[in-house]
Amino acid sequence: MSVDFEFFLGKADSIGSFFWIPVLVLPAYFFWCRSFDYPSDLEKHIRSGRNWPYLPMYWKGKKKRLIRTTSILLFWLGNLSFACSLYHLFPKPINTILLFVGFCVAIFAEIKIRFYGTNEIIRLQQDRYFQIYTHLANQALAKGDEISDSQLLAKTQWQQQNDLRLADKQGRLLQFLRGEAKL
């Protein structure tokens, strides 16, 4: 069975005629990751043994699957539309190469978009955790209490999770993080 490459290129050209799609999809992907899909990156930190990540309450069951599915769809829609747009906009001898190069560049760009979209929230949670740790350590030192590192880590983790859970229940998790976490 042979592949009809001309049919594939014709479809890429017709999809590429909608060259404005990547201009809409790439920022939408950034804000989607920043607002809804950042817990998937936090899960990676949890699996690597970090104590500080807090997963929001909405990150369960069907909502989680819907958010991940939408994120994947936005990712691939951005990649394919960007590559097809390059194919459509450039002259014929070079555009077939640009189709594949554009696809690779779009994947790299969207990985970076996701990183910058989720990095702030990850950094805020981490900063908040170490602020609590430093505060509890200084408080114990000021009182002259002898506290082990494992006790200090457990207290810090409990306070971090409790504070973020309360803010999440009130619907102001991100506002709380932005207001409380300072470097």
Phi, psi and omega in degrees: 000124182263154181266130178274091184293327179294323177297316178299315180292326176296318177294319178298321179293319180290323176292322180294340178294342173266059188293350180276349182299313180298331179295331177271320188287319183297313174295325178298321178295319178301308182290329176296313179295320182292325186266323189237322191263006180296334178298335178295326175287326177295325177299326177296322178292323178295316179296333179274004172096014178284148181264340192273341183292140174240126178266127181298159184296331182287350185274065181215151169048234186294324179296319179298314180296320179294318179295315180295319179297315179297320179297316180294319178297316177297320179300308183286328175297318177296316180296308183294317181293324177295313180296317179293326178295318176298319179298319182287323188277339185256159183298157190302317184296329185262343189290334178292321176294319180295333177300314181282320178296316178299323178296316179293318179296320180295320178298313178299316181297319182287331173295318177292321177300315178297316180301311181290332178289325184259343186299320182298315182292320177297314180296320179297316179295319179294317178299316180298318179299313182286335172295315179297316179302312180296318180297313180294322178294317178294322179295316179294321179294320180293325179280347182080017180282145175267114181231133180282161181295324179293322176294318180297317178295319179295316178297319180296314180297318179298313182294319179300309181296319181295312180299315182288327177295317178296317178296322179294319178298327179277357179076025181227041182298309183292322177296319179299312180299315181294328180279328186266325184275118179227143177267000000 
